[in-house]
Amino acid sequence: MSVAPQKADAGPQLHLVPPPERVSRLWLAALGAVCAVAAIYHLVQSLGHVTPSVFTDELLFSELARSFAAGDGFLVRGEHVFFPAFLPALVQAPAWLAGSTPAAYAVAKGVNTVLMCSAALPAYWLARRLVRPSYALTVAAATVATGGMLYHGYLMSEALAYPVFLLAVGLCVRALASPSPRRDAVAVAVLGVAVLTRAQFVVLPVVFVLAILLVGRPLRRHWTALVALGLGGALALAAGSGLLGFYRGAGELDYPLVDVIRWTGWTAALLPFAAGLLIAPGALLGLWSSLRRPYGAAERPFALITVLLAVLMPLQAGLIASGESHKPFERYVFYLVPLLFVAFFAYAERGRPALRDTAPAAAGLAALAFVVPFGSLALDSFSFDSPTLSAVETLGRWTSQGDAAALFAALGVLGALAAVLLRRRPLLLGVASVVLAFAVGVAAYSADRQMTQRTLDSLAPSQPDWLERAGIDAADVLLLPGGSLHSGWVLESWNRNVRRTYHLGEVPDDQLPFTETDLRPDGTVSTTAGDPVRSRYLVVNDAGTQVDPVGARVLRPRDGLTLYRTDGALRFRSVAFGVYSDGWAQSIVRYRAFPGLQATGRYRVTLSLPKGRPSRVVDLEAGTVRRTATLEPGARLTVELPVAENPIPELAIRIGRADFIDAGKPKPRLVGARVTRLEFMPEKGSRN
């Protein structure tokens, strides 16, 4: 591609190059090969991603997709949910027409893989507006080699969002480089698709408007885009927070300025590592040069859009991190990796870069590698929001966490040195950077496989679709205090016959629709509006609360999950809050029995304590009756409390000491004693 500068009529700073020549079919065949090889590789990697694991996001998209596939519109747990970025669920919906959930899940991951690998096509098309075919092909390879590609295994928006983002950027660049009402209209339409694909892409139309105002003069050439986007913005403001739908809670968070700046900075600092380091100095120089002295009509719009996105997208991630998650969100910015490669090769098209230009940028990269606190940021075994930090964590598992952080810092220095030494071999530098980005992805995949397998083993039975296999048309879920929201979410993810979800007692709020319930004096479970809960089949999440419902126990696939056939209004004979399924009890236990409205009798409690644990004082109280006893290690303690009140008063058991158990498991517990017997014994002759 010729880069000989010539003065343009529009001004002394614009340089023209001949339009891209007709691309040989060999290059297009090579591009197809890149997409095919990438699809095969990532499909194989998806086999190790064994379960949905990011909640409630994956469950939300799955529920929407399943509901649409069934012809019910967009429902979640039987309720209509307004979700602004619904297109990924729409695209995934056909996968759920498969016969079973495991088959549908595999198909959905396959669809996502192909979609995400297709991002190489708009990346190549965008790159060809600025660079030669060999460089554009390297950009396409980098697009499907980055660690962010692991998101194809998650049933969320990233798989569709990646190609849509790059297509939107390419169309915006084309509309600015060669203005026409038709090109503006096409760009605006795809920007709308982008926002409906991922709500965070609202920055794209903002960036396009800013780019028009800065480099799109005279503005009359872009009246189509300005009018359309202006009307869209006005309608969005008029709709207010209701337009956010599922995301409306974002307006209720606090965003401390210092935290916003900190997390914005760390998120942006991960981008060079996500891009394979070596091209980072040249990419910065390319953006700067394209803004100052563009060599073609597309260079300045491309550079401006990339710079604006490189500012606003990390800022958006910093806002979310400061308000809620307190960690870097590389997941929000990995879309920029192909744009960095384009900027690097655009700089390479200008000729041999001078050492005086490359050295300062490379020194900045080396300094950045030492500044980023990899050791403190990469603390979990897998960081879903950052493939780069996941790679650090994987490397730390192979060596030690401190060594991994030091190695990444050293890689930054070596990358800066290579950027200087190989500055006159841009293709070699670009390919090496692709290889490093691919290595980050390989390490991130390793952590991803371990995380999803651990999630499946700890939260699901050996057959996660056990409820579908039972042949039941529909079952509801009851979550009790001490139960696991994640266990319920995994259950719903693998079993399409789960319908409504009920919460009883002090259960953490679920972001998806659920029904809050209460206990009536006779043990009937009712909604807060007073209507009895009716369910033919009910899955009880009883990991931390033991219940005895009126009905038949059908299945117990694992501790903490029990399927009952209840038929009619749901009623309990008894409820023991604070007692785990294996008999261990928290330091405070509340037990309610429902033998009838007119009954007298006694509570009988038997507690035990393994040897080697300190003794503890136990207080028991039921109405006006109170008992105190000492539980010794290696012994059993049985206490009876007579009651004669109407209704039967609640029994409270308070254990004066608690110990941690299951320290090596995903969910350690603080327990006081084992409960071997807990019951209400009616007196003979009392009415039941």
Buried (B, 14 or more C-beta within 10 A) or exposed (E): BEBEBEEBEEEEEBBBBEEBEEEEEEBEEBBEEBBEEBBEBBBEBBEBBBBBBBBBBBBBBBBBBBBBBEEEEBBBBBEEBEBBBBBBBBBBBBBBEBEEBBBBBBBBBBBBBBBBBBBBBBBBBBBBBBBBBBBBBBBBBBBBBBBBBBBBBBBBBBBBBBBBBBBBBBBBBBBBBEBEEEBBBBBBEBBBBBBBBBBBBBBBBBBBBBBBEBBBEEEEBBEBBBEBBEEBBEEBEEEEEEBBBBBBEBEEEEBEEEBBEBBBBBBBBBBBBBBBBBBBBBBBBBBBBBBEBBBBBBBBBBBBBBBBBBBBBBBBBBBBBBBEEEBBBBBBBBBBBBBBBBBBBBBBBBEEBEEEBBBEBBBBBBEBBEEBEBBEBBEBBBBBBBBBBBBBBBBBBEEEBEEBBBBBBEBBBBBBBBBBEBBEEBBEBBBBBBBBBBBBBBBBBBBBBBBBBBBBEBBBBEEBBBBBBBEBEBBBBBBBBBBBBBBBBBBBBBBBBBBBBBBBBEBEEBBBBBBEBBBBEEBBBBEEEEEBBEBBBBBBBBBBBBBBBBBEEBBBBBEBBBBBBBBEBBBBBBBBBBBBBBBBBBBBBBBBBBBBEEBBBBBBBBBBBEEEBEBBEBBBBBBEBEBEBEBBEEEEBEBBBEBBEEBBBBBBBBBBBBBEBEEEEEEEBEBBBBBEEBBBEBEEEEEE
